[in-house]
């Protein structure tokens, strides 16, 4: 009798553990899905998106020298073929200020347009440039800022003819790098073991220890300059808006998850979205205090690498295998795109 009772105790304990795991792995489902899957004529990994002064006219860039153009706000896209010496360039970043645009990529590529992408010219880069350019920001006519994969930052004010170094030395190989609207940068080290910050006027990057034992995946800036970070194991954390050098308590929107969080973007100061692996998309309407899961996009077989809001009502999610989602409030539930 005693052995039977012990057996039931073990079964009961196992059921409790299973139920707890099920409960902690779930996050509330979002009541609506504002994302529509857009068909694009490529299966390349998409990496960045930008629009010209015309909100209907924009470009997508990605691996294998992928350049796509839209003239209807992102509903349809057509490929643009550039005359390059190799089709294997990786276009990492694109940016426009009015009609003037820039593309940077690896290895060592810089493209420039002054007619909204009607024509692109290649600007030679010095062989002494530390690393390959992975980020470009158009600032004004003839002015842009470029950063490399080792944290070198350069700026031009004459259309790319001359570039001035903004830091005395590079920071080292980075996993990712972000720029705030007011010119500050944050970079995560290649192994995710620490992060570094830089702001205009500083001669060098400032290194920072990570906030926990978890490896860093990605970092960036909120609209108010507040830092955010994504760490291994599905962890998200925000810096204290009143004490920039301190961090608020870390949160796990979904416990016991095996997928990673890859990018975060603010639609408004309170409306926040996080993209992850295997079609995972999280949403917070209270600045990151609580989270819901957009389950309508789970069938999209892709990793959501980057979320971009050009303005509150114009946003996109981009990912691998030619994945593109467009923000459309009231859109029908997302479905997997047809093969390109």
C-alpha positions in Angstrom: 0.0 0.0 0.0 2.8 2.3 0.9 4.5 1.7 -2.5 1.3 2.4 -4.4 0.9 5.7 -2.5 4.5 6.7 -3.3 3.8 5.9 -6.9 0.8 8.2 -7.0 2.8 10.9 -5.3 5.4 10.7 -8.1 2.7 10.8 -10.8 1.1 13.8 -9.1 4.4 15.6 -8.9 5.1 15.0 -12.5 1.7 16.3 -13.5 2.3 19.5 -11.5 5.7 20.0 -13.2 4.2 19.5 -16.6 1.3 21.9 -15.9 3.7 24.5 -14.6 5.9 24.2 -17.7 2.9 24.5 -20.0 1.7 27.5 -18.1 5.0 29.3 -18.1 5.7 28.6 -21.8 2.5 30.4 -22.8 2.1 34.1 -23.4 -1.4 35.6 -24.0 -2.5 35.7 -27.6 -2.9 39.1 -29.3 -6.5 40.0 -30.1 -5.6 41.2 -33.6 -2.9 40.8 -36.2 -2.0 44.0 -38.1 0.6 42.3 -40.3 0.1 41.2 -43.9 2.6 38.9 -45.7 3.9 40.6 -48.8 5.1 38.5 -51.7 8.5 39.5 -53.0 10.4 38.2 -56.1 13.4 36.7 -54.1 14.2 34.0 -51.6 17.3 35.9 -50.4 17.8 37.0 -46.8 16.4 40.5 -46.6 18.4 42.9 -44.3 17.2 46.5 -44.6 14.5 48.8 -46.0 14.2 52.5 -46.7 11.9 54.9 -48.4 12.8 58.1 -50.4 11.1 61.5 -49.8 8.1 59.9 -51.5 6.4 57.6 -49.0 5.3 55.3 -51.8 8.8 54.8 -53.2 11.2 52.6 -51.3 13.8 49.9 -51.6 14.7 46.5 -49.9 18.2 45.2 -49.8 19.7 41.8 -48.8 22.1 39.0 -49.5 23.3 38.1 -53.0 23.2 41.8 -54.1 19.4 41.9 -53.7 17.8 45.2 -54.5 14.0 45.5 -54.8 12.0 48.6 -55.5 8.4 49.5 -54.7 6.3 52.4 -56.0 3.1 51.6 -54.1 4.1 51.9 -50.5 5.5 48.3 -50.2 2.5 46.3 -51.6 4.5 45.1 -54.7 8.2 44.9 -55.4 10.4 44.5 -58.5 14.0 43.5 -58.7 16.7 46.0 -59.7 19.8 44.7 -61.3 23.0 46.6 -60.7 26.2 46.3 -62.7 28.7 45.0 -60.1 31.8 42.8 -60.4 30.2 40.1 -58.3 26.6 39.0 -57.5 27.6 37.8 -54.1 27.7 41.1 -52.3 25.7 41.4 -49.1 23.8 44.7 -49.0 23.6 45.3 -45.3 22.1 48.8 -45.0 20.2 51.4 -47.1 19.2 55.0 -46.2 17.7 58.0 -47.9 17.4 61.7 -47.3 15.0 63.0 -49.9 16.3 61.9 -53.3 19.8 61.1 -52.1 20.4 57.5 -51.0 23.2 55.2 -49.9 23.8 51.5 -49.8 26.7 49.8 -47.9 27.6 46.2 -48.0 30.2 43.4 -47.6 32.9 43.1 -48.7 33.8 46.8 -48.9 30.9 48.2 -51.0 29.4 51.8 -51.0 26.8 52.9 -53.5 25.3 56.4 -54.0 22.3 57.8 -55.8 21.0 61.4 -56.1 17.9 60.6 -58.2 15.9 58.4 -55.9 17.7 55.3 -57.1 17.2 55.9 -60.8 20.9 55.4 -61.1 23.6 54.2 -58.7 27.3 54.9 -58.7 29.9 53.0 -56.8 32.2 55.1 -54.5 35.7 53.6 -54.0 36.6 52.8 -50.4 40.1 53.0 -49.0 41.9 49.6 -48.6 42.9 50.9 -45.1 39.2 51.2 -44.0 38.9 49.2 -40.7 36.4 46.4 -41.5 33.5 46.4 -43.9 30.7 49.0 -43.8 27.5 47.5 -42.4 25.5 50.7 -41.5 24.8 53.9 -43.4 22.6 56.9 -42.4 21.7 59.6 -44.8 21.8 62.9 -42.9 21.2 65.7 -45.5 22.3 66.7 -49.0 25.7 65.2 -49.5 26.0 64.2 -45.9 26.0 60.7 -44.5 27.5 58.6 -41.6 28.9 55.1 -42.1 29.9 52.5 -39.6 31.9 49.2 -40.1 31.7 45.8 -38.6 34.5 46.6 -36.2 33.0 49.9 -35.0 34.8 52.4 -37.1 32.6 55.5 -37.8 33.1 57.9 -40.6 31.2 60.9 -41.9 31.1 62.7 -45.3 29.7 66.2 -46.1 30.7 66.2 -49.8 28.7 63.3 -51.3 31.2 60.6 -50.4 34.4 62.1 -51.9 36.0 62.5 -48.5 35.3 60.8 -45.1 36.3 62.0 -41.6 36.9 59.5 -38.8 34.6 60.1 -35.8 36.4 57.8 -33.4 40.2 57.3 -32.8 40.0 53.5 -32.9 37.6 50.7 -33.7 35.8 48.8 -31.0 36.4 45.3 -32.3 34.3 42.8 -34.2 30.6 43.4 -33.5 27.5 41.2 -33.6 25.3 44.2 -34.4 25.4 48.0 -34.2 22.6 50.6 -33.9 22.5 54.4 -34.3 20.0 56.7 -32.5 18.4 59.6 -34.3 20.7 62.0 -32.4 23.8 60.2 -33.4 24.6 57.9 -30.5 25.7 54.3 -31.1 25.5 51.0 -29.3 27.3 47.9 -30.4 27.2 44.3 -29.1 30.4 42.4 -29.2 30.7 39.4 -31.6 30.3 36.9 -28.8 27.7 38.8 -27.0 29.9 39.1 -23.9 29.8 42.9 -23.6 28.5 46.0 -25.3 29.9 49.4 -26.1 28.5 52.9 -26.5 29.6 56.0 -28.3 28.2 59.5 -28.7 29.3 62.5 -30.7 32.2 64.3 -29.1 33.7 61.1 -27.6 37.1 60.0 -28.9 36.6 56.4 -28.2 33.9 53.7 -27.5 33.0 53.1 -23.9 32.8 49.4 -23.0 30.1 48.1 -20.6 29.6 44.7 -18.9 26.5 42.9 -19.8 23.7 43.0 -17.3 23.6 39.3 -16.6 25.3 36.0 -17.4 23.2 35.7 -20.5 24.8 36.4 -23.9 23.6 39.5 -25.6 21.7 39.1 -28.9 20.9 42.6 -29.9 20.6 46.2 -28.5 19.1 49.5 -29.7 17.5 52.8 -28.8 13.9 53.7 -27.9 12.4 56.9 -29.1 13.3 58.7 -25.9 16.9 57.5 -26.0 16.2 54.6 -23.6 18.3 51.5 -24.4 16.8 48.1 -24.8 18.5 44.7 -25.0 17.6 41.2 -26.0 19.6 38.3 -24.4 19.7 34.5 -24.9 16.8 32.6 -23.6 14.2 35.1 -24.7 15.0 37.8 -22.3 14.2 41.5 -22.8 15.4 44.4 -20.7 15.2 48.2 -20.8 17.4 50.9 -19.3 16.0 53.1 -16.6 14.6 56.2 -18.3 15.4 58.3 -15.2 18.9 56.8 -14.6 20.5 56.0 -18.0 23.4 54.0 -16.5 21.0 51.6 -14.7 18.7 48.9 -16.0 15.2 47.9 -15.1 14.3 44.3 -14.1 14.8 41.8 -17.0 11.7 40.1 -18.3 11.0 36.8 -20.1 7.8 37.4 -22.2 7.7 33.6 -22.7 9.4 31.3 -20.3 11.0 28.0 -21.2 11.3 29.0 -24.9 13.8 27.5 -27.3 13.5 30.3 -29.8 15.6 33.5 -29.7 14.5 37.1 -29.7 16.2 38.9 -32.6 15.0 42.5 -32.9 12.8 45.1 -31.2 11.2 48.2 -32.5 8.9 51.0 -31.2 5.9 52.0 -33.2 5.0 54.6 -30.7 6.6 55.3 -27.2 4.2 52.7 -25.7 3.6 50.3 -28.7 6.5 47.9 -29.0 7.1 44.8 -31.2 9.7 42.0 -30.9 10.6 39.6 -33.7 12.2 36.2 -33.1 13.1 32.9 -34.7 10.5 30.6 -36.3 7.9 33.2 -37.0 7.6 34.4 -33.4 6.2 37.9 -32.9 5.5 39.6 -29.6 3.6 42.9 -28.9 3.4 45.2 -25.9 1.0 48.2 -25.7 2.3 49.5 -22.4 6.0 50.1 -23.2 7.2 46.6 -22.5 5.5 45.9 -19.1 3.3 43.2 -20.5 3.4 41.2 -23.7 1.1 39.3 -26.1 1.9 37.0 -28.9 0.7 37.5 -32.4 -0.1 33.8 -33.2 -1.5 34.6 -36.7 2.1 34.9 -38.1 3.4 31.6 -36.5 2.9 29.8 -39.8 5.3 32.1 -41.6 8.4 29.8 -41.8 11.1 32.4 -41.3 13.2 34.2 -38.7 12.1 37.8 -38.2 15.5 39.6 -38.2 14.5 43.2 -38.4 11.5 45.4 -37.6 11.4 48.9 -39.0 8.8 51.6 -38.3 9.4 54.6 -40.7 6.4 56.3 -39.0 3.7 55.0 -36.7 1.5 53.8 -39.6 4.3 52.6 -41.8 6.2 49.6 -40.7 7.8 46.4 -42.0 9.2 43.1 -40.7 12.0 41.5 -42.8 13.6 38.1 -42.5 15.2 35.2 -44.3 14.0 33.4 -47.4 12.5 36.6 -48.9 10.1 37.2 -46.0 8.4 40.6 -45.8 5.5 41.6 -43.6 3.8 45.0 -43.9 2.1 46.8 -41.0 -1.6 47.2 -41.9 -4.0 47.8 -39.1 -7.1 45.7 -39.7 -5.3 43.4 -42.1 -6.4 39.8 -42.5 -4.5 37.1 -40.6 -1.1 36.4 -42.1 -0.5 33.3 -44.2 2.7 31.8 -45.6 3.7 33.5 -48.9 3.7 31.6 -52.1 7.0 30.5 -53.6 8.8 33.3 -55.4 
